[in-house]
Amino acid sequence: MNVTDDIEEYYKAAEGLVLTAGKIIEGAINLNKNIKIKGIEWDLVTEYDRRIEDDLKRQLSNMYPQHKNFQVYW
């Protein structure tokens, strides 16, 4: 596999993950949310943010087990 193939594979994987995250957001858009502060007063996070983060980490670990320690930054 060459670099171009790798990039295409990663792009397709990222696209699928983003579409899945979008469905979570879409399903929660009109619901009440529990909002917490992550560390700084203006850095807010909801249960849906956490759900998406956990889902991204799980899916990336399953797709690319050879890659270690996925970090998701908001």
C-alpha positions as CSV (number, residue, x, y, z in Angstrom):
1,M,0.0,0.0,0.0
2,N,1.4,3.4,-0.9
3,V,1.0,6.8,0.8
4,T,-1.9,7.8,-1.5
5,D,-3.8,4.6,-0.7
6,D,-3.2,5.3,3.0
7,I,-4.5,8.8,2.8
8,E,-7.6,7.6,0.9
9,E,-8.2,4.9,3.5
10,Y,-7.9,7.4,6.4
11,Y,-10.1,9.9,4.6
12,K,-12.9,7.3,4.2
13,A,-12.5,6.3,7.8
14,A,-12.7,9.9,9.0
15,E,-15.7,10.6,6.8
16,G,-17.6,7.6,8.3
17,L,-16.7,8.7,11.8
18,V,-17.9,12.3,11.2
19,L,-21.2,11.0,9.7
20,T,-21.7,8.9,12.8
21,A,-21.0,11.8,15.1
22,G,-23.4,14.0,13.1
23,K,-26.2,11.5,13.7
24,I,-25.5,11.7,17.5
25,I,-25.7,15.5,17.3
26,E,-28.7,15.5,15.1
27,G,-30.6,13.2,17.5
28,A,-29.7,15.4,20.5
29,I,-30.2,18.8,18.9
30,N,-33.6,19.5,20.5
31,L,-33.0,17.7,23.7
32,N,-32.1,19.1,27.1
33,K,-28.4,18.8,27.8
34,N,-26.3,18.5,30.9
35,I,-23.5,21.0,30.4
36,K,-20.3,20.9,32.4
37,I,-17.1,23.0,32.4
38,K,-14.0,21.1,31.2
39,G,-11.5,23.2,32.9
40,I,-11.8,26.8,31.8
41,E,-15.0,28.8,32.4
42,W,-15.8,29.0,28.7
43,D,-14.8,25.4,27.8
44,L,-18.2,23.7,28.0
45,V,-18.9,20.0,27.3
46,T,-22.2,18.1,27.1
47,E,-22.9,14.4,27.5
48,Y,-23.1,14.2,23.7
49,D,-19.6,15.6,23.4
50,R,-18.4,12.9,25.7
51,R,-20.4,10.2,23.9
52,I,-18.9,11.2,20.5
53,E,-15.4,11.3,22.0
54,D,-15.8,7.9,23.5
55,D,-17.3,6.6,20.2
56,L,-14.4,8.0,18.1
57,K,-11.8,6.5,20.4
58,R,-13.5,3.1,20.3
59,Q,-14.0,3.0,16.6
60,L,-10.5,4.3,15.8
61,S,-9.0,1.7,18.1
62,N,-11.0,-1.0,16.4
63,M,-10.1,0.2,12.9
64,Y,-6.4,0.8,13.6
65,P,-5.3,-1.4,16.5
66,Q,-1.7,-0.9,15.5
67,H,-2.0,2.8,16.4
68,K,-1.8,3.4,20.1
69,N,-3.1,6.1,22.5
70,F,-5.6,7.9,20.4
71,Q,-6.1,11.5,21.6
72,V,-9.2,13.4,20.8
73,Y,-8.9,17.2,21.2
74,W,-11.8,19.5,21.2
